[in-house]
Amino acid sequence: MAGAIYPGMKDRVVFVTGGASGIGAAFVEQFHAQGSKVAFVDLQADAGEALAGRLGQGAWFRRCDVTDVPALQAAIRDAAQALGPVTVLINNVANDTRHEAAETSMDAWRKGLAVNLDPAFAASVAVYPMMKAAGGGSIVNVSSINALWGPAHMATYVAAKGAINSLSKGLAREWGPDRIRVNALSPGWVVTERQLELWLTPQAEAAWREQVALKDRILPEDIARAALFLASDESRMMTGQNLIVDAGRL
């Protein structure tokens, strides 16, 4: 594993939503490489089971629709029974499907929030008692720079990510006395299989390079390493913040 080693992460129990592919899989892999016990959920059963099988001991996977809040919270409880109390939560799951705002029904709007916002709150509430009993913990809410500059055709996603930033602030203030830190992590355009398949054309990438200070691609591992820092004791006095990893786009 390239990158920094955080000895304090060994044997910590980490829970990741949307951990079977893309940035989520990088979270799972990087935390597991630190010696953490990593539980993760995803709708992609085959990919999730393959990842857990490859990592072996200390990896726990369950197929879960995170819009089913009782199922998500049950998965967190079951993971804690299997691995121990969760003291690091990575709220990663999201869907950035493009849409025309004027043609978006209220049902579609609510479904977008049900994926991009509700699971972060539900999972945070589920881990709160464990973290409080453990004397503290770290919650990392994956946001996006899109919440800060507001691209077109992503109104639901942008609104949800803006709310993620505010949720992080509010929970950080409320749960700080319990030594529970809550921070947002805002990636720029990360090159994942989904982005390559749907949107990352040579023309789009060339335009992106004109907008950023650092010209290399942002990889899932870059975001996972930032999350490791936020989860570790190295950031012990950092809470309520939004860590931006965007190659200098903003």
C-alpha positions in Angstrom: 0.0 0.0 0.0 1.4 3.4 -1.0 0.9 6.3 1.2 1.0 7.1 4.9 0.6 4.5 7.6 -1.6 5.3 10.6 -0.7 2.8 13.4 -3.7 4.0 15.4 -6.1 2.7 12.7 -5.2 -0.9 13.4 -8.2 -3.0 14.6 -10.5 0.0 14.4 -13.9 -0.9 13.1 -14.9 1.1 10.0 -18.3 1.1 8.2 -18.5 2.2 4.6 -21.7 2.8 2.6 -21.5 2.2 -1.2 -18.2 0.3 -0.8 -18.2 -2.2 -3.6 -16.8 -0.1 -6.4 -15.3 3.2 -7.3 -14.3 5.5 -4.5 -16.1 3.3 -2.0 -14.0 0.3 -2.9 -10.9 2.4 -2.4 -12.1 3.4 1.1 -12.6 -0.3 1.9 -9.2 -1.3 0.5 -7.2 1.5 2.1 -8.7 1.1 5.6 -8.3 -2.7 5.4 -4.6 -2.2 4.4 -4.1 -0.1 7.6 -5.3 -3.1 9.7 -8.8 -1.8 10.3 -11.8 -4.1 10.3 -14.0 -2.9 7.5 -17.7 -3.5 7.0 -19.4 -2.2 3.9 -22.7 -2.3 2.2 -23.7 -1.9 -1.4 -26.4 -2.9 -3.9 -23.8 -4.6 -6.1 -23.7 -8.0 -4.4 -21.3 -9.7 -6.8 -18.7 -6.9 -6.6 -19.1 -6.6 -2.9 -18.7 -10.3 -2.2 -15.7 -10.4 -4.6 -14.0 -7.5 -2.8 -14.7 -8.9 0.7 -13.4 -12.3 -0.5 -10.2 -10.9 -1.9 -9.5 -8.9 1.3 -10.2 -11.9 3.5 -10.2 -11.6 7.3 -11.4 -8.4 8.7 -13.7 -7.6 5.8 -17.5 -7.9 6.1 -20.0 -7.3 3.4 -23.8 -7.2 3.1 -26.0 -6.4 0.1 -28.2 -3.5 1.2 -30.4 -0.9 -0.3 -29.4 2.2 1.7 -32.7 3.9 1.0 -34.3 1.2 3.2 -33.3 2.9 6.5 -34.2 0.0 8.8 -32.1 -2.4 6.6 -29.2 0.0 6.7 -29.3 0.5 10.4 -29.7 -3.3 10.9 -26.6 -3.9 8.8 -24.7 -1.5 11.0 -25.8 -3.3 14.2 -24.9 -6.7 12.6 -21.5 -5.5 11.5 -20.8 -4.3 15.0 -21.8 -7.7 16.4 -19.4 -9.4 14.0 -16.5 -7.0 14.2 -16.9 -4.8 17.2 -18.4 -1.3 17.8 -18.1 1.0 14.8 -15.9 4.0 15.6 -15.3 5.2 12.0 -18.2 5.8 9.6 -17.7 6.7 5.9 -20.9 8.0 4.4 -20.0 7.5 0.8 -23.0 6.2 -1.1 -24.4 8.6 -3.8 -25.9 8.8 -7.3 -25.0 11.6 -9.6 -27.3 10.9 -12.4 -27.8 13.9 -14.6 -31.3 15.4 -15.1 -33.2 18.5 -16.2 -34.4 20.4 -13.2 -37.6 21.6 -14.9 -38.5 18.1 -15.9 -37.8 16.5 -12.5 -40.9 15.3 -10.6 -41.2 15.6 -6.9 -41.0 11.8 -6.7 -37.7 11.8 -8.5 -36.5 14.6 -6.3 -37.3 12.7 -3.1 -35.7 9.5 -4.5 -32.6 11.5 -5.2 -32.4 12.8 -1.6 -33.2 9.3 -0.4 -29.9 8.1 -1.9 -27.7 11.1 -1.5 -28.7 12.5 1.8 -30.9 10.3 4.0 -28.4 7.4 4.4 -25.8 9.7 5.9 -28.1 10.9 8.6 -29.5 7.4 9.3 -26.1 5.8 9.5 -24.7 8.6 11.7 -27.6 8.1 14.1 -27.0 4.4 14.2 -23.4 4.6 15.1 -23.7 7.5 17.6 -24.4 5.3 20.6 -21.4 3.0 19.8 -19.1 6.0 19.3 -20.3 7.7 22.5 -19.7 4.5 24.5 -16.3 4.1 23.0 -15.3 7.6 24.0 -15.3 9.0 20.6 -15.2 8.4 16.8 -14.9 9.9 13.4 -17.6 10.4 10.8 -16.6 11.3 7.2 -19.4 12.5 5.0 -18.4 12.3 1.3 -19.7 15.5 -0.3 -18.6 17.0 -3.6 -17.2 20.3 -5.0 -20.3 20.4 -7.1 -22.1 21.6 -3.9 -19.8 24.7 -4.0 -20.0 25.7 -7.6 -23.3 24.2 -8.7 -23.1 22.7 -12.2 -26.2 22.4 -14.4 -28.2 19.2 -14.7 -27.5 18.0 -11.2 -29.9 20.0 -9.1 -30.9 17.1 -6.8 -27.3 15.9 -6.3 -26.0 19.4 -5.7 -28.8 20.1 -3.2 -28.1 16.9 -1.3 -24.4 17.5 -1.2 -24.9 21.0 0.1 -27.1 19.5 2.8 -24.3 17.0 3.6 -21.9 19.9 4.3 -24.5 21.5 6.6 -25.3 18.2 8.3 -21.6 17.7 9.0 -21.4 21.2 10.7 -24.5 20.5 12.8 -23.5 17.1 14.0 -19.9 18.2 14.7 -21.3 20.9 17.0 -23.9 18.6 18.7 -21.7 15.5 19.1 -18.4 17.2 19.8 -18.8 16.9 23.6 -18.9 13.2 23.1 -15.6 13.4 21.2 -17.2 12.4 18.0 -15.7 14.3 15.0 -17.8 14.9 11.9 -16.2 16.3 8.7 -17.1 16.5 5.1 -14.8 15.4 2.3 -15.3 17.0 -1.1 -13.7 15.3 -4.1 -13.3 16.9 -7.5 -13.8 14.9 -10.7 -12.5 11.4 -9.7 -11.7 8.9 -12.4 -13.8 5.9 -11.7 -15.1 3.2 -14.0 -18.5 4.9 -13.9 -17.0 8.2 -14.9 -15.0 6.6 -17.7 -18.1 4.7 -19.0 -20.5 7.6 -18.9 -18.9 11.0 -19.0 -15.1 11.2 -19.2 -14.5 11.8 -22.9 -11.2 13.1 -24.2 -12.8 16.4 -24.8 -14.3 16.6 -21.3 -11.0 15.7 -19.7 -9.1 18.3 -21.8 -11.6 21.0 -20.6 -11.2 19.8 -17.0 -7.4 20.1 -17.3 -7.8 23.7 -18.2 -9.7 24.4 -15.0 -7.4 22.7 -12.5 -4.0 23.6 -11.0 -2.7 20.0 -10.8 -3.0 18.3 -14.2 -2.9 14.6 -13.1 -6.1 12.6 -12.8 -7.7 12.4 -9.4 -7.9 8.7 -8.5 -10.1 7.0 -5.9 -7.0 6.3 -3.8 -6.4 10.0 -3.5 -9.8 10.4 -1.9 -9.4 7.4 0.3 -6.1 8.7 1.7 -7.8 12.0 2.6 -10.5 10.0 4.4 -7.8 8.0 6.3 -6.4 11.3 7.6 -9.8 12.5 8.7 -10.5 9.1 10.5 -7.2 9.0 12.2 -6.0 10.6 15.4 -3.7 12.8 13.3 -6.8 15.0 12.7 -8.0 14.8 16.3 -8.8 18.5 16.6 -10.4 18.8 13.2 -14.2 18.7 13.1 -17.0 20.5 11.3 -14.7 21.1 8.3 -14.9 20.4 4.6 -11.7 18.9 3.2 -11.5 19.6 -0.6 -9.5 17.3 -2.8 -10.1 18.7 -6.3 -6.6 19.3 -7.9 -7.1 23.0 -7.4 -10.4 23.3 -9.3 -12.0 25.8 -6.9 
